[in-house]
Each structure stands twice: as C-alpha cells, then as structure tokens.
Amino acid sequence: LHNRLLNYGYVVTGSPAPGTTEFAFKGGLGITVLLTERGLYFQSSFDTNGIFEISQTASEFTDDDAFAKYDPQADGWEEF
C-alpha cells in the first residue's frame, strides 16, 4: 500500500509511531492518510474534490479481493 500511495500522488510527511506512515496528497485538497499495520485511514477537509479523490483512491485499491473498503452509507463492507 505504501508504494501504491506514492504512485497515486501521495507523499510521505512523517512517521508518528513505529509501523505507521503519514502521507499527504501532493495535489493539495487537504487530504491526509495514515497507513498502519492494520489499516489505511484517509482524512480530508470538507472539500468536495478531496472527498471524491479519497473515494476514487479507496475504490481503486479495492479492485480485487486483496483489500476491503468499509462503506458507512451502506453500514457494511463494500462488495467485490
């Protein structure tokens, strides 16, 4: 996932704890990402473009059954 984030235009901004890496989207949009050993967490300001970019990235990362995406609107994991 680390390399995929880099390929999608994210840059490493830090490592707040062992086994974690923080990223920011180099296109701006107020997107930050935290990669841990147990999950990938996206955060954005209330920018519509940022939220769209996060959704697109998460969907592309889950284009096979290697990873799952939680969909809070459906109150469950997105179906593959």
N, CA, C and O atoms as CSV, one atom per row, in Angstrom:
chain,resi,resn,atom,element,x,y,z
A,1,LEU,N,N,0.810,-1.190,0.000
A,1,LEU,CA,C,0.000,0.000,0.000
A,1,LEU,C,C,0.860,1.262,0.000
A,1,LEU,O,O,0.490,2.275,-0.595
A,2,HIS,N,N,1.995,1.193,0.665
A,2,HIS,CA,C,2.908,2.337,0.700
A,2,HIS,C,C,3.274,2.765,-0.720
A,2,HIS,O,O,3.151,3.939,-1.069
A,3,ASN,N,N,3.718,1.820,-1.531
A,3,ASN,CA,C,4.122,2.142,-2.901
A,3,ASN,C,C,2.934,2.572,-3.758
A,3,ASN,O,O,3.072,3.454,-4.605
A,4,ARG,N,N,1.781,1.966,-3.550
A,4,ARG,CA,C,0.597,2.367,-4.316
A,4,ARG,C,C,0.219,3.807,-4.007
A,4,ARG,O,O,-0.150,4.554,-4.913
A,5,LEU,N,N,0.304,4.210,-2.748
A,5,LEU,CA,C,0.013,5.600,-2.402
A,5,LEU,C,C,0.982,6.546,-3.103
A,5,LEU,O,O,0.571,7.580,-3.631
A,6,LEU,N,N,2.250,6.199,-3.108
A,6,LEU,CA,C,3.234,7.033,-3.797
A,6,LEU,C,C,2.909,7.138,-5.286
A,6,LEU,O,O,3.025,8.214,-5.872
A,7,ASN,N,N,2.507,6.035,-5.893
A,7,ASN,CA,C,2.146,6.038,-7.312
A,7,ASN,C,C,0.886,6.845,-7.600
A,7,ASN,O,O,0.704,7.319,-8.722
A,8,TYR,N,N,0.016,7.008,-6.613
A,8,TYR,CA,C,-1.224,7.766,-6.787
A,8,TYR,C,C,-1.057,9.242,-6.445
A,8,TYR,O,O,-2.044,9.976,-6.407
A,9,GLY,N,N,0.158,9.686,-6.199
A,9,GLY,CA,C,0.391,11.112,-5.967
A,9,GLY,C,C,0.413,11.546,-4.522
A,9,GLY,O,O,0.234,12.730,-4.234
A,10,TYR,N,N,0.631,10.611,-3.593
A,10,TYR,CA,C,0.752,10.952,-2.188
A,10,TYR,C,C,2.232,11.015,-1.827
A,10,TYR,O,O,3.041,10.289,-2.404
A,11,VAL,N,N,2.588,11.869,-0.884
A,11,VAL,CA,C,3.967,11.993,-0.435
A,11,VAL,C,C,4.029,11.722,1.062
A,11,VAL,O,O,3.106,12.058,1.804
A,12,VAL,N,N,5.123,11.112,1.493
A,12,VAL,CA,C,5.322,10.814,2.915
A,12,VAL,C,C,5.583,12.123,3.653
A,12,VAL,O,O,6.408,12.934,3.232
A,13,THR,N,N,4.869,12.315,4.758
A,13,THR,CA,C,5.056,13.520,5.570
A,13,THR,C,C,5.584,13.213,6.963
A,13,THR,O,O,5.966,14.127,7.695
A,14,GLY,N,N,5.610,11.940,7.336
A,14,GLY,CA,C,6.120,11.603,8.655
A,14,GLY,C,C,5.817,10.175,9.058
A,14,GLY,O,O,5.157,9.420,8.344
A,15,SER,N,N,6.333,9.835,10.242
A,15,SER,CA,C,6.095,8.517,10.828
A,15,SER,C,C,5.894,8.731,12.327
A,15,SER,O,O,6.854,8.703,13.096
A,16,PRO,N,N,4.624,8.947,12.743
A,16,PRO,CA,C,4.358,9.314,14.132
A,16,PRO,C,C,4.623,8.217,15.162
A,16,PRO,O,O,4.788,8.504,16.347
A,17,ALA,N,N,4.663,6.966,14.713
A,17,ALA,CA,C,4.900,5.852,15.632
A,17,ALA,C,C,5.472,4.693,14.823
A,17,ALA,O,O,5.299,4.646,13.605
A,18,PRO,N,N,6.149,3.761,15.482
A,18,PRO,CA,C,6.669,2.608,14.747
A,18,PRO,C,C,5.553,1.879,13.996
A,18,PRO,O,O,4.482,1.634,14.551
A,19,GLY,N,N,5.807,1.539,12.749
A,19,GLY,CA,C,4.834,0.814,11.948
A,19,GLY,C,C,3.750,1.680,11.335
A,19,GLY,O,O,2.786,1.155,10.778
A,20,THR,N,N,3.887,3.004,11.426
A,20,THR,CA,C,2.908,3.906,10.828
A,20,THR,C,C,3.601,4.918,9.924
A,20,THR,O,O,4.739,5.316,10.174
A,21,THR,N,N,2.909,5.325,8.880
A,21,THR,CA,C,3.421,6.340,7.972
A,21,THR,C,C,2.294,7.305,7.642
A,21,THR,O,O,1.169,6.888,7.365
A,22,GLU,N,N,2.600,8.584,7.674
A,22,GLU,CA,C,1.636,9.612,7.289
A,22,GLU,C,C,1.957,10.101,5.889
A,22,GLU,O,O,3.120,10.220,5.506
A,23,PHE,N,N,0.899,10.382,5.129
A,23,PHE,CA,C,1.032,10.885,3.769
A,23,PHE,C,C,0.125,12.100,3.603
A,23,PHE,O,O,-0.817,12.307,4.368
A,24,ALA,N,N,0.438,12.901,2.580
A,24,ALA,CA,C,-0.445,13.977,2.139
A,24,ALA,C,C,-0.559,13.861,0.631
A,24,ALA,O,O,0.366,13.396,-0.035
A,25,PHE,N,N,-1.693,14.284,0.093
A,25,PHE,CA,C,-1.887,14.264,-1.348
A,25,PHE,C,C,-1.163,15.467,-1.927
A,25,PHE,O,O,-1.458,16.604,-1.556
A,26,LYS,N,N,-0.213,15.231,-2.839
A,26,LYS,CA,C,0.579,16.348,-3.330
A,26,LYS,C,C,-0.208,17.277,-4.240
A,26,LYS,O,O,0.278,18.349,-4.601
A,27,GLY,N,N,-1.420,16.877,-4.615
A,27,GLY,CA,C,-2.290,17.764,-5.377
A,27,GLY,C,C,-3.077,18.709,-4.482
A,27,GLY,O,O,-3.948,19.437,-4.958
A,28,GLY,N,N,-2.769,18.700,-3.173
A,28,GLY,CA,C,-3.489,19.554,-2.242
A,28,GLY,C,C,-4.765,18.891,-1.766
A,28,GLY,O,O,-4.749,17.725,-1.372
A,29,LEU,N,N,-5.852,19.607,-1.795
A,29,LEU,CA,C,-7.191,19.142,-1.445
A,29,LEU,C,C,-7.352,18.811,0.035
A,29,LEU,O,O,-8.400,18.298,0.427
A,30,GLY,N,N,-6.359,19.084,0.865
A,30,GLY,CA,C,-6.486,18.850,2.296
A,30,GLY,C,C,-6.577,17.389,2.692
A,30,GLY,O,O,-7.171,17.065,3.720
A,31,ILE,N,N,-5.994,16.495,1.888
A,31,ILE,CA,C,-6.075,15.058,2.166
A,31,ILE,C,C,-4.843,14.612,2.938
A,31,ILE,O,O,-3.711,14.895,2.545
A,32,THR,N,N,-5.081,13.906,4.051
A,32,THR,CA,C,-4.005,13.241,4.778
A,32,THR,C,C,-4.362,11.766,4.907
A,32,THR,O,O,-5.534,11.390,4.917
A,33,VAL,N,N,-3.331,10.946,5.004
A,33,VAL,CA,C,-3.512,9.496,5.059
A,33,VAL,C,C,-2.619,8.938,6.154
A,33,VAL,O,O,-1.480,9.375,6.322
A,34,LEU,N,N,-3.135,7.980,6.890
A,34,LEU,CA,C,-2.345,7.269,7.887
A,34,LEU,C,C,-2.359,5.794,7.510
A,34,LEU,O,O,-3.420,5.174,7.427
A,35,LEU,N,N,-1.191,5.247,7.286
A,35,LEU,CA,C,-1.023,3.825,6.983
A,35,LEU,C,C,-0.436,3.147,8.211
A,35,LEU,O,O,0.638,3.515,8.688
A,36,THR,N,N,-1.159,2.148,8.715
A,36,THR,CA,C,-0.682,1.383,9.864
A,36,THR,C,C,-0.578,-0.082,9.456
A,36,THR,O,O,-0.880,-0.446,8.320
A,37,GLU,N,N,-0.155,-0.897,10.376
A,37,GLU,CA,C,-0.067,-2.328,10.098
A,37,GLU,C,C,-1.455,-2.954,9.944
A,37,GLU,O,O,-1.576,-4.045,9.387
A,38,ARG,N,N,-2.499,-2.282,10.427
A,38,ARG,CA,C,-3.843,-2.860,10.420
A,38,ARG,C,C,-4.849,-2.131,9.544
A,38,ARG,O,O,-5.978,-2.594,9.385
A,39,GLY,N,N,-4.455,-0.991,8.970
A,39,GLY,CA,C,-5.428,-0.268,8.158
A,39,GLY,C,C,-4.845,0.933,7.449
A,39,GLY,O,O,-3.716,1.353,7.704
A,40,LEU,N,N,-5.647,1.471,6.554
A,40,LEU,CA,C,-5.325,2.671,5.794
A,40,LEU,C,C,-6.461,3.646,6.043
A,40,LEU,O,O,-7.618,3.339,5.756
A,41,TYR,N,N,-6.142,4.820,6.577
A,41,TYR,CA,C,-7.158,5.773,7.003
A,41,TYR,C,C,-6.969,7.093,6.263
A,41,TYR,O,O,-5.888,7.681,6.295
A,42,PHE,N,N,-8.020,7.552,5.599
A,42,PHE,CA,C,-8.000,8.808,4.868
A,42,PHE,C,C,-8.745,9.870,5.664
A,42,PHE,O,O,-9.709,9.578,6.371
A,43,GLN,N,N,-8.282,11.105,5.534
A,43,GLN,CA,C,-8.957,12.230,6.169
A,43,GLN,C,C,-8.877,13.414,5.225
A,43,GLN,O,O,-7.868,13.605,4.546
A,44,SER,N,N,-9.941,14.214,5.178
A,44,SER,CA,C,-9.961,15.383,4.316
A,44,SER,C,C,-10.763,16.486,4.976
A,44,SER,O,O,-11.617,16.247,5.829
A,45,SER,N,N,-10.458,17.697,4.554
A,45,SER,CA,C,-11.332,18.804,4.932
A,45,SER,C,C,-12.649,18.573,4.202
A,45,SER,O,O,-12.784,17.579,3.488
A,46,PHE,N,N,-13.579,19.426,4.356
A,46,PHE,CA,C,-14.877,19.237,3.712
A,46,PHE,C,C,-14.860,19.690,2.259
A,46,PHE,O,O,-15.869,20.177,1.748
A,47,ASP,N,N,-13.741,19.535,1.603
A,47,ASP,CA,C,-13.602,19.873,0.187
A,47,ASP,C,C,-14.191,18.747,-0.659
A,47,ASP,O,O,-13.762,17.600,-0.541
A,48,THR,N,N,-15.149,19.054,-1.494
A,48,THR,CA,C,-15.810,18.041,-2.321
A,48,THR,C,C,-14.812,17.299,-3.198
A,48,THR,O,O,-14.923,16.086,-3.370
A,49,ASN,N,N,-13.844,18.008,-3.751
A,49,ASN,CA,C,-12.844,17.360,-4.601
A,49,ASN,C,C,-11.962,16.408,-3.802
A,49,ASN,O,O,-11.587,15.346,-4.298
A,50,GLY,N,N,-11.628,16.780,-2.570
A,50,GLY,CA,C,-10.837,15.908,-1.720
A,50,GLY,C,C,-11.572,14.629,-1.364
A,50,GLY,O,O,-10.996,13.541,-1.386
A,51,ILE,N,N,-12.843,14.767,-1.036
A,51,ILE,CA,C,-13.652,13.594,-0.700
A,51,ILE,C,C,-13.791,12.684,-1.913
A,51,ILE,O,O,-13.733,11.461,-1.784
A,52,PHE,N,N,-13.974,13.275,-3.086
A,52,PHE,CA,C,-14.053,12.493,-4.317
A,52,PHE,C,C,-12.744,11.750,-4.572
A,52,PHE,O,O,-12.765,10.572,-4.928
A,53,GLU,N,N,-11.602,12.427,-4.393
A,53,GLU,CA,C,-10.290,11.800,-4.612
A,53,GLU,C,C,-10.093,10.628,-3.656
A,53,GLU,O,O,-9.599,9.577,-4.068
A,54,ILE,N,N,-10.463,10.786,-2.406
A,54,ILE,CA,C,-10.348,9.698,-1.430
A,54,ILE,C,C,-11.204,8.515,-1.860
A,54,ILE,O,O,-10.743,7.374,-1.842
A,55,SER,N,N,-12.424,8.777,-2.241
A,55,SER,CA,C,-13.326,7.708,-2.663
A,55,SER,C,C,-12.780,6.967,-3.878
A,55,SER,O,O,-12.837,5.738,-3.935
A,56,GLN,N,N,-12.254,7.702,-4.839
A,56,GLN,CA,C,-11.688,7.081,-6.032
A,56,GLN,C,C,-10.481,6.218,-5.681
A,56,GLN,O,O,-10.367,5.085,-6.149
A,57,THR,N,N,-9.584,6.750,-4.863
A,57,THR,CA,C,-8.386,6.007,-4.474
A,57,THR,C,C,-8.764,4.730,-3.726
A,57,THR,O,O,-8.240,3.656,-4.023
A,58,ALA,N,N,-9.667,4.846,-2.762
A,58,ALA,CA,C,-10.087,3.669,-1.990
A,58,ALA,C,C,-10.730,2.626,-2.892
A,58,ALA,O,O,-10.471,1.433,-2.733
A,59,SER,N,N,-11.555,3.049,-3.824
A,59,SER,CA,C,-12.196,2.097,-4.734
A,59,SER,C,C,-11.180,1.413,-5.634
A,59,SER,O,O,-11.289,0.214,-5.890
A,60,GLU,N,N,-10.204,2.153,-6.113
A,60,GLU,CA,C,-9.183,1.552,-6.970
A,60,GLU,C,C,-8.297,0.589,-6.192
A,60,GLU,O,O,-7.833,-0.408,-6.746
A,61,PHE,N,N,-8.053,0.876,-4.904
A,61,PHE,CA,C,-7.252,-0.028,-4.077
A,61,PHE,C,C,-8.002,-1.320,-3.798
A,61,PHE,O,O,-7.377,-2.337,-3.499
A,62,THR,N,N,-9.317,-1.304,-3.888
A,62,THR,CA,C,-10.117,-2.486,-3.587
A,62,THR,C,C,-10.705,-3.093,-4.859
A,62,THR,O,O,-11.805,-3.645,-4.846
A,63,ASP,N,N,-9.958,-2.982,-5.954
A,63,ASP,CA,C,-10.442,-3.501,-7.234
A,63,ASP,C,C,-10.323,-5.021,-7.336
A,63,ASP,O,O,-10.748,-5.610,-8.330
A,64,ASP,N,N,-9.760,-5.646,-6.335
A,64,ASP,CA,C,-9.762,-7.105,-6.247
A,64,ASP,C,C,-10.046,-7.466,-4.790
A,64,ASP,O,O,-10.334,-6.582,-3.984
A,65,ASP,N,N,-9.973,-8.717,-4.450
A,65,ASP,CA,C,-10.343,-9.104,-3.082
A,65,ASP,C,C,-9.192,-9.046,-2.077
A,65,ASP,O,O,-9.308,-9.604,-0.986
A,66,ALA,N,N,-8.074,-8.378,-2.423
A,66,ALA,CA,C,-6.945,-8.276,-1.502
A,66,ALA,C,C,-7.240,-7.324,-0.342
A,66,ALA,O,O,-6.725,-7.511,0.761
A,67,PHE,N,N,-8.075,-6.294,-0.590
A,67,PHE,CA,C,-8.405,-5.309,0.431
A,67,PHE,C,C,-9.906,-5.059,0.413
A,67,PHE,O,O,-10.563,-5.254,-0.610
A,68,ALA,N,N,-10.439,-4.630,1.538
A,68,ALA,CA,C,-11.865,-4.321,1.640
A,68,ALA,C,C,-12.044,-2.853,2.013
A,68,ALA,O,O,-11.198,-2.266,2.686
A,69,LYS,N,N,-13.151,-2.271,1.569
A,69,LYS,CA,C,-13.468,-0.873,1.865
A,69,LYS,C,C,-14.780,-0.823,2.639
A,69,LYS,O,O,-15.789,-1.380,2.208
A,70,TYR,N,N,-14.752,-0.151,3.786
A,70,TYR,CA,C,-15.966,-0.001,4.580
A,70,TYR,C,C,-16.783,1.154,4.017
A,70,TYR,O,O,-16.258,2.243,3.784
A,71,ASP,N,N,-18.059,0.909,3.804
A,71,ASP,CA,C,-18.967,1.918,3.276
A,71,ASP,C,C,-19.952,2.309,4.378
A,71,ASP,O,O,-20.902,1.571,4.642
A,72,PRO,N,N,-19.739,3.458,5.026
A,72,PRO,CA,C,-20.620,3.829,6.138
A,72,PRO,C,C,-22.051,4.098,5.701
A,72,PRO,O,O,-22.970,3.954,6.506
A,73,GLN,N,N,-22.265,4.486,4.446
A,73,GLN,CA,C,-23.633,4.719,3.978
A,73,GLN,C,C,-24.419,3.416,3.882
A,73,GLN,O,O,-25.630,3.393,4.098
A,74,ALA,N,N,-23.719,2.334,3.556
A,74,ALA,CA,C,-24.373,1.029,3.469
A,74,ALA,C,C,-24.250,0.260,4.779
A,74,ALA,O,O,-24.797,-0.834,4.918
A,75,ASP,N,N,-23.528,0.839,5.743
A,75,ASP,CA,C,-23.293,0.224,7.045
A,75,ASP,C,C,-22.694,-1.172,6.903
A,75,ASP,O,O,-23.132,-2.131,7.539
A,76,GLY,N,N,-21.669,-1.253,6.038
A,76,GLY,CA,C,-21.002,-2.548,5.852
A,76,GLY,C,C,-19.848,-2.447,4.881
A,76,GLY,O,O,-19.534,-1.372,4.370
A,77,TRP,N,N,-19.227,-3.574,4.636
A,77,TRP,CA,C,-18.075,-3.633,3.738
A,77,TRP,C,C,-18.553,-3.688,2.298
A,77,TRP,O,O,-19.524,-4.372,1.974
A,78,GLU,N,N,-17.854,-2.952,1.437
A,78,GLU,CA,C,-18.203,-2.912,0.026
A,78,GLU,C,C,-18.013,-4.290,-0.594
A,78,GLU,O,O,-17.010,-4.960,-0.350
A,79,GLU,N,N,-18.967,-4.694,-1.382
A,79,GLU,CA,C,-18.895,-5.994,-2.057
A,79,GLU,C,C,-17.891,-5.949,-3.193
A,79,GLU,O,O,-17.796,-4.946,-3.900
A,80,PHE,N,N,-17.142,-7.027,-3.374
A,80,PHE,CA,C,-16.200,-7.132,-4.501
A,80,PHE,C,C,-16.929,-7.564,-5.731
A,80,PHE,O,O,-16.319,-7.713,-6.790
